Amino acid sequence: MILEIGLCLGQVCRFLFGFLLAMMSTNTIVTGCFWGVELAFQREIGVLNTEVGYANGNKVDVGYREVCEGKSGHAEVVKVWYDNEPGRFMQLLKLWESRHDVTSLNKQGNDRGTQYRSAVFYRTEEQKEAIMKWKEQVNTKYGGKVVTDIAEVRTYCAAEDAHQQYLQKRGQSAKKGASEKIRCYG
């Protein structure tokens, strides 16, 4: 009896997991320092989960120190899982743009290096098309000075646990709709 229930629950779980995957999307967005942008995404309605990491470098497994040395080619990124509501992806791009200087090459605020470049990495052709449309709009807004790179996500490695939800762990609210100022270093 227990085995039958276990198999049945396993089938239900696989069905529900498949259903949930069909109802959400994932994207990887380069952030500069990833802590503040991750918290902004955590607060956003429609965002289901976030994970900070490193992407599009010259190897799969990498750590923070190696990325900061600038030799791995990785960018600091936030991987965002979000619902598939119409317009949600464009909403996330606009939020990112409000927290990221799209006209700055290899620099965000006081952070300098290729790991802080301006880029959005897509996973699907639909995302690529939306990003291209967004870039065209903001390039006009910024007088043709947008340097944001658009590329397919190639390599991705989650950052160390100490970096995950860093600002939330230090007392800043990740509640949906929270509007308190994000303090980038806790």
C-alpha positions, 0 to 999 in steps of 0.5 A: 500500500505504501509503495503504491501511494509513493508511486502515485505521489511520484507521478503527481509530483512529476506532473505538477513539476512539469506543469509548473515548468510550463508556467514559468520561464528563466533568464540570466541577466548580468548585473554588476554587483549581483546582490542589489539587483537580486534583491530588486528582482526578489521584490518584484511581482511575478518573480518566483525565484532568484539565484546569483551566479557567474555566466559566459566565461571560459569554463563551467565551474568557477568561484568568486575569487577567480571571477574577480581576478578577471581571467575567467571571462565570466560575468556576475549574473542573476538567474531569474525564474518568473511567471509567463504573464504577458509583458513580464519579461519586458517588465523585468528588463525595465527593472534591471535597466533602472538598477544598471547603467546600460551605457557603461562598459565593464563598470557599474558604480565603483565596481570595475572589470569585465565581470561587471559588463552590461549584458543580457543572456537569453535562453530562448529565441522569444527572449532574444527578440524581446531583448533586441526590441528593448535595446532598440528602445533604450538606445534611442532613449540614451542617444545611441550609447547603450553598450549592453551585450546580447548573447545566448547563455553558454556557461552558468555556475551558481555562486557560493551559498554566502552570496545567495540572497545576501542582502536579505540574509542581512536584514533587507526585505525581499517582500513582494512590493517592498520599497525600502531603499536597497543598500548594496552592501547590507 
